[in-house]
Amino acid sequence: MKPFVLLSSRPEDEAAADEYEGFRRACGLKEAGLQMIRVAEGPMPSIDLDSISGIIVGGGPFNASDPLDEKSSVQLRVEAEFHDLLDQIYERDFPFMGACYGIGTLGVHQGGVIDRTYGEPVGSAPISLTDAGMADPVLADLPRTFTAFVGHKEACSTLPPGAVLLASSPACPVQMFRVRTNLYATQFHPELTRSSIIKRIRIYQHAGYFPPEDMDTLIEQVGQVQVDAPPRILANFVERYGR
């Protein structure tokens, strides 16, 4: 099988490594089956789509809704590189799975609105599938409503034209959508386990997602949450598109 590629924008080594392991584990892939490119470290290398099975984009420190004059040169470069890559992906309807920052990149590229209206604090949220979501093969065998880990400053407030809403939640109406047939994006984190979100809470204690003094309470809260369904999305994605 051709490998999948994870594009990670996380500059922290520990966070990037944990993200990679989270996606690899949920996807059911060996290390050779998931290659990681850390896009914040330097120019994104050319990616031959014919040599891979699909693209996965995880979370990270960038927000599409940041004012232009507040974006670093690295963020501007990464955004431009993602735009060029998504031009190819969209044209070919190439398998794509974007999580958190990934929904921002795809949403902006496709003309959706990404802003601060529906940001969610770090924690868990009840995700409900739409009828279209229940019928989608990448969401096969998931219950109509399930729990997922979330934590984001921005979200998609208006779907891109032509996008299909697949999942929603009370606090964030757009939790997952599909563009064309093979491009997917989630606001929640399908790769996260309890141990992984606790690790990220520690790493990003001072990143503005929550008051730093609340870290221990937040860790206790997420430690009591059972999250089983979301990783199936990644396993289904790999099963559908591995080639």
ZADO-959310 format. One record per residue (C-alpha): residue number from 1; residue in one letter; chain; x, y negated, z negated. Coordinates in steps of 0.2 Angstrom, whole numbers, plus 5000, padded with zeros to 4 digits. Layout:
+-----+------+-----+------+------+------+
| seq | type | mol |   c1 |   c2 |   c3 |
+-----+------+-----+------+------+------+
| NUM |    a |   A |    X |    Y |    Z |
...
+-----+------+-----+------+------+------+
end
This chain:
+-----+------+-----+------+------+------+
| seq | type | mol |   c1 |   c2 |   c3 |
+-----+------+-----+------+------+------+
|   1 |    m |   A | 5000 | 5000 | 5000 |
|   2 |    k |   A | 5006 | 4983 | 5004 |
|   3 |    p |   A | 5009 | 4972 | 4988 |
|   4 |    f |   A | 4998 | 4958 | 4981 |
|   5 |    v |   A | 5006 | 4942 | 4977 |
|   6 |    l |   A | 5003 | 4932 | 4961 |
|   7 |    l |   A | 5007 | 4913 | 4963 |
|   8 |    s |   A | 5010 | 4906 | 4946 |
|   9 |    s |   A | 5012 | 4888 | 4941 |
|  10 |    r |   A | 5016 | 4891 | 4923 |
|  11 |    p |   A | 5033 | 4883 | 4919 |
|  12 |    e |   A | 5035 | 4892 | 4902 |
|  13 |    d |   A | 5044 | 4909 | 4905 |
|  14 |    e |   A | 5034 | 4918 | 4891 |
|  15 |    a |   A | 5018 | 4912 | 4898 |
|  16 |    a |   A | 5022 | 4916 | 4916 |
|  17 |    a |   A | 5028 | 4934 | 4911 |
|  18 |    d |   A | 5013 | 4937 | 4900 |
|  19 |    e |   A | 5001 | 4931 | 4914 |
|  20 |    y |   A | 5010 | 4943 | 4927 |
|  21 |    e |   A | 5008 | 4958 | 4915 |
|  22 |    g |   A | 4990 | 4953 | 4912 |
|  23 |    f |   A | 4986 | 4953 | 4931 |
|  24 |    r |   A | 4996 | 4968 | 4934 |
|  25 |    r |   A | 4988 | 4978 | 4920 |
|  26 |    a |   A | 4970 | 4973 | 4925 |
|  27 |    c |   A | 4974 | 4976 | 4944 |
|  28 |    g |   A | 4981 | 4993 | 4940 |
|  29 |    l |   A | 4996 | 4990 | 4949 |
|  30 |    k |   A | 5014 | 4995 | 4947 |
|  31 |    e |   A | 5028 | 4982 | 4947 |
|  32 |    a |   A | 5031 | 4985 | 4965 |
|  33 |    g |   A | 5013 | 4982 | 4969 |
|  34 |    l |   A | 5012 | 4964 | 4962 |
|  35 |    q |   A | 5025 | 4951 | 4967 |
|  36 |    m |   A | 5026 | 4935 | 4957 |
|  37 |    i |   A | 5031 | 4918 | 4965 |
|  38 |    r |   A | 5033 | 4904 | 4952 |
|  39 |    v |   A | 5028 | 4889 | 4962 |
|  40 |    a |   A | 5033 | 4876 | 4950 |
|  41 |    e |   A | 5052 | 4881 | 4951 |
|  42 |    g |   A | 5055 | 4876 | 4968 |
|  43 |    p |   A | 5047 | 4875 | 4986 |
|  44 |    m |   A | 5035 | 4889 | 4989 |
|  45 |    p |   A | 5043 | 4901 | 5001 |
|  46 |    s |   A | 5035 | 4906 | 5017 |
|  47 |    i |   A | 5022 | 4920 | 5014 |
|  48 |    d |   A | 5019 | 4932 | 5028 |
|  49 |    l |   A | 5000 | 4937 | 5026 |
|  50 |    d |   A | 5002 | 4952 | 5037 |
|  51 |    s |   A | 5015 | 4959 | 5025 |
|  52 |    i |   A | 5004 | 4958 | 5009 |
|  53 |    s |   A | 4986 | 4964 | 5004 |
|  54 |    g |   A | 4980 | 4948 | 4995 |
|  55 |    i |   A | 4984 | 4932 | 4986 |
|  56 |    i |   A | 4981 | 4930 | 4967 |
|  57 |    v |   A | 4982 | 4913 | 4959 |
|  58 |    g |   A | 4982 | 4911 | 4940 |
|  59 |    g |   A | 4981 | 4896 | 4928 |
|  60 |    g |   A | 4993 | 4883 | 4924 |
|  61 |    p |   A | 4996 | 4865 | 4918 |
|  62 |    f |   A | 4990 | 4856 | 4933 |
|  63 |    n |   A | 4973 | 4848 | 4935 |
|  64 |    a |   A | 4966 | 4844 | 4952 |
|  65 |    s |   A | 4956 | 4830 | 4944 |
|  66 |    d |   A | 4971 | 4821 | 4937 |
|  67 |    p |   A | 4973 | 4803 | 4943 |
|  68 |    l |   A | 4985 | 4803 | 4958 |
|  69 |    d |   A | 4997 | 4791 | 4950 |
|  70 |    e |   A | 4998 | 4803 | 4935 |
|  71 |    k |   A | 5003 | 4818 | 4945 |
|  72 |    s |   A | 5021 | 4823 | 4944 |
|  73 |    s |   A | 5031 | 4826 | 4960 |
|  74 |    v |   A | 5031 | 4844 | 4956 |
|  75 |    q |   A | 5012 | 4844 | 4955 |
|  76 |    l |   A | 5010 | 4835 | 4971 |
|  77 |    r |   A | 5021 | 4847 | 4980 |
|  78 |    v |   A | 5012 | 4862 | 4973 |
|  79 |    e |   A | 4995 | 4855 | 4978 |
|  80 |    a |   A | 5002 | 4851 | 4996 |
|  81 |    e |   A | 5009 | 4869 | 4998 |
|  82 |    f |   A | 4993 | 4877 | 4991 |
|  83 |    h |   A | 4983 | 4866 | 5004 |
|  84 |    d |   A | 4993 | 4873 | 5018 |
|  85 |    l |   A | 4992 | 4891 | 5012 |
|  86 |    l |   A | 4974 | 4890 | 5010 |
|  87 |    d |   A | 4972 | 4883 | 5028 |
|  88 |    q |   A | 4979 | 4900 | 5034 |
|  89 |    i |   A | 4969 | 4910 | 5021 |
|  90 |    y |   A | 4952 | 4902 | 5025 |
|  91 |    e |   A | 4955 | 4903 | 5044 |
|  92 |    r |   A | 4959 | 4922 | 5042 |
|  93 |    d |   A | 4946 | 4925 | 5028 |
|  94 |    f |   A | 4961 | 4933 | 5019 |
|  95 |    p |   A | 4959 | 4941 | 5002 |
|  96 |    f |   A | 4961 | 4928 | 4989 |
|  97 |    m |   A | 4957 | 4928 | 4970 |
|  98 |    g |   A | 4960 | 4912 | 4960 |
|  99 |    a |   A | 4957 | 4911 | 4942 |
| 100 |    c |   A | 4956 | 4895 | 4932 |
| 101 |    y |   A | 4968 | 4884 | 4941 |
| 102 |    g |   A | 4964 | 4895 | 4956 |
| 103 |    i |   A | 4946 | 4889 | 4956 |
| 104 |    g |   A | 4952 | 4871 | 4957 |
| 105 |    t |   A | 4964 | 4874 | 4972 |
| 106 |    l |   A | 4950 | 4883 | 4982 |
| 107 |    g |   A | 4937 | 4871 | 4976 |
| 108 |    v |   A | 4946 | 4855 | 4982 |
| 109 |    h |   A | 4952 | 4863 | 4998 |
| 110 |    q |   A | 4934 | 4868 | 5002 |
| 111 |    g |   A | 4926 | 4851 | 4998 |
| 112 |    g |   A | 4919 | 4855 | 4981 |
| 113 |    v |   A | 4920 | 4843 | 4966 |
| 114 |    i |   A | 4932 | 4847 | 4952 |
| 115 |    d |   A | 4931 | 4835 | 4937 |
| 116 |    r |   A | 4930 | 4835 | 4918 |
| 117 |    t |   A | 4911 | 4837 | 4917 |
| 118 |    y |   A | 4911 | 4855 | 4912 |
| 119 |    g |   A | 4927 | 4858 | 4903 |
| 120 |    e |   A | 4927 | 4872 | 4890 |
| 121 |    p |   A | 4937 | 4874 | 4874 |
| 122 |    v |   A | 4948 | 4889 | 4871 |
| 123 |    g |   A | 4937 | 4904 | 4866 |
| 124 |    s |   A | 4925 | 4915 | 4874 |
| 125 |    a |   A | 4909 | 4912 | 4884 |
| 126 |    p |   A | 4894 | 4922 | 4890 |
| 127 |    i |   A | 4895 | 4924 | 4909 |
| 128 |    s |   A | 4880 | 4929 | 4919 |
| 129 |    l |   A | 4880 | 4935 | 4936 |
| 130 |    t |   A | 4868 | 4928 | 4949 |
| 131 |    d |   A | 4858 | 4939 | 4961 |
| 132 |    a |   A | 4872 | 4937 | 4974 |
| 133 |    g |   A | 4885 | 4941 | 4960 |
| 134 |    m |   A | 4876 | 4957 | 4956 |
| 135 |    a |   A | 4876 | 4962 | 4975 |
| 136 |    d |   A | 4895 | 4958 | 4977 |
| 137 |    p |   A | 4907 | 4972 | 4979 |
| 138 |    v |   A | 4920 | 4964 | 4969 |
| 139 |    l |   A | 4908 | 4963 | 4954 |
| 140 |    a |   A | 4902 | 4981 | 4956 |
| 141 |    d |   A | 4899 | 4990 | 4939 |
| 142 |    l |   A | 4899 | 4974 | 4929 |
| 143 |    p |   A | 4884 | 4970 | 4918 |
| 144 |    r |   A | 4873 | 4956 | 4922 |
| 145 |    t |   A | 4880 | 4947 | 4907 |
| 146 |    f |   A | 4897 | 4949 | 4899 |
| 147 |    t |   A | 4909 | 4940 | 4888 |
| 148 |    a |   A | 4925 | 4932 | 4895 |
| 149 |    f |   A | 4939 | 4921 | 4888 |
| 150 |    v |   A | 4939 | 4903 | 4894 |
| 151 |    g |   A | 4949 | 4887 | 4891 |
| 152 |    h |   A | 4950 | 4873 | 4904 |
| 153 |    k |   A | 4950 | 4854 | 4904 |
| 154 |    e |   A | 4941 | 4853 | 4921 |
| 155 |    a |   A | 4929 | 4864 | 4931 |
| 156 |    c |   A | 4919 | 4864 | 4948 |
| 157 |    s |   A | 4904 | 4853 | 4945 |
| 158 |    t |   A | 4898 | 4854 | 4963 |
| 159 |    l |   A | 4900 | 4870 | 4974 |
| 160 |    p |   A | 4910 | 4868 | 4990 |
| 161 |    p |   A | 4898 | 4868 | 5005 |
| 162 |    g |   A | 4894 | 4886 | 5010 |
| 163 |    a |   A | 4901 | 4893 | 4995 |
| 164 |    v |   A | 4891 | 4907 | 4986 |
| 165 |    l |   A | 4888 | 4905 | 4967 |
| 166 |    l |   A | 4892 | 4922 | 4959 |
| 167 |    a |   A | 4892 | 4918 | 4940 |
| 168 |    s |   A | 4888 | 4905 | 4928 |
| 169 |    s |   A | 4887 | 4901 | 4910 |
| 170 |    p |   A | 4877 | 4889 | 4899 |
| 171 |    a |   A | 4892 | 4877 | 4896 |
| 172 |    c |   A | 4899 | 4878 | 4914 |
| 173 |    p |   A | 4887 | 4881 | 4928 |
| 174 |    v |   A | 4900 | 4887 | 4940 |
| 175 |    q |   A | 4910 | 4901 | 4933 |
| 176 |    m |   A | 4913 | 4911 | 4949 |
| 177 |    f |   A | 4910 | 4908 | 4968 |
| 178 |    r |   A | 4915 | 4916 | 4985 |
| 179 |    v |   A | 4920 | 4907 | 5001 |
| 180 |    r |   A | 4917 | 4916 | 5017 |
| 181 |    t |   A | 4918 | 4935 | 5014 |
| 182 |    n |   A | 4935 | 4938 | 5005 |
| 183 |    l |   A | 4939 | 4922 | 4995 |
| 184 |    y |   A | 4935 | 4922 | 4977 |
| 185 |    a |   A | 4938 | 4911 | 4962 |
| 186 |    t |   A | 4934 | 4912 | 4944 |
| 187 |    q |   A | 4934 | 4898 | 4930 |
| 188 |    f |   A | 4936 | 4911 | 4917 |
| 189 |    h |   A | 4951 | 4922 | 4915 |
| 190 |    p |   A | 4948 | 4940 | 4920 |
| 191 |    e |   A | 4966 | 4945 | 4916 |
| 192 |    l |   A | 4966 | 4940 | 4897 |
| 193 |    t |   A | 4965 | 4952 | 4883 |
| 194 |    r |   A | 4964 | 4947 | 4865 |
| 195 |    s |   A | 4983 | 4948 | 4862 |
| 196 |    s |   A | 4986 | 4938 | 4878 |
| 197 |    i |   A | 4975 | 4923 | 4873 |
| 198 |    i |   A | 4982 | 4923 | 4856 |
| 199 |    k |   A | 4999 | 4922 | 4864 |
| 200 |    r |   A | 4994 | 4907 | 4875 |
| 201 |    i |   A | 4986 | 4898 | 4860 |
| 202 |    r |   A | 5003 | 4898 | 4852 |
| 203 |    i |   A | 5012 | 4893 | 4868 |
| 204 |    y |   A | 5000 | 4879 | 4872 |
| 205 |    q |   A | 4996 | 4873 | 4854 |
| 206 |    h |   A | 5001 | 4855 | 4859 |
| 207 |    a |   A | 4995 | 4855 | 4877 |
| 208 |    g |   A | 4978 | 4846 | 4873 |
| 209 |    y |   A | 4967 | 4861 | 4874 |
| 210 |    f |   A | 4962 | 4860 | 4855 |
| 211 |    p |   A | 4968 | 4851 | 4840 |
| 212 |    p |   A | 4985 | 4858 | 4835 |
| 213 |    e |   A | 4980 | 4860 | 4817 |
| 214 |    d |   A | 4966 | 4872 | 4822 |
| 215 |    m |   A | 4977 | 4885 | 4830 |
| 216 |    d |   A | 4976 | 4897 | 4816 |
| 217 |    t |   A | 4957 | 4896 | 4815 |
| 218 |    l |   A | 4956 | 4898 | 4834 |
| 219 |    i |   A | 4967 | 4913 | 4833 |
| 220 |    e |   A | 4956 | 4921 | 4820 |
| 221 |    q |   A | 4940 | 4917 | 4830 |
| 222 |    v |   A | 4946 | 4925 | 4847 |
| 223 |    g |   A | 4954 | 4940 | 4838 |
| 224 |    q |   A | 4936 | 4945 | 4833 |
| 225 |    v |   A | 4930 | 4945 | 4851 |
| 226 |    q |   A | 4928 | 4960 | 4862 |
| 227 |    v |   A | 4931 | 4957 | 4880 |
| 228 |    d |   A | 4930 | 4973 | 4892 |
| 229 |    a |   A | 4921 | 4968 | 4908 |
| 230 |    p |   A | 4932 | 4954 | 4916 |
| 231 |    p |   A | 4947 | 4965 | 4921 |
| 232 |    r |   A | 4936 | 4976 | 4932 |
| 233 |    i |   A | 4934 | 4961 | 4944 |
| 234 |    l |   A | 4953 | 4962 | 4947 |
| 235 |    a |   A | 4953 | 4981 | 4948 |
| 236 |    n |   A | 4938 | 4980 | 4961 |
| 237 |    f |   A | 4948 | 4967 | 4971 |
| 238 |    v |   A | 4963 | 4978 | 4972 |
| 239 |    e |   A | 4953 | 4993 | 4977 |
| 240 |    r |   A | 4943 | 4983 | 4990 |
| 241 |    y |   A | 4958 | 4975 | 4998 |
| 242 |    g |   A | 4973 | 4986 | 4995 |
| 243 |    r |   A | 4980 | 4992 | 5012 |
+-----+------+-----+------+------+------+
end
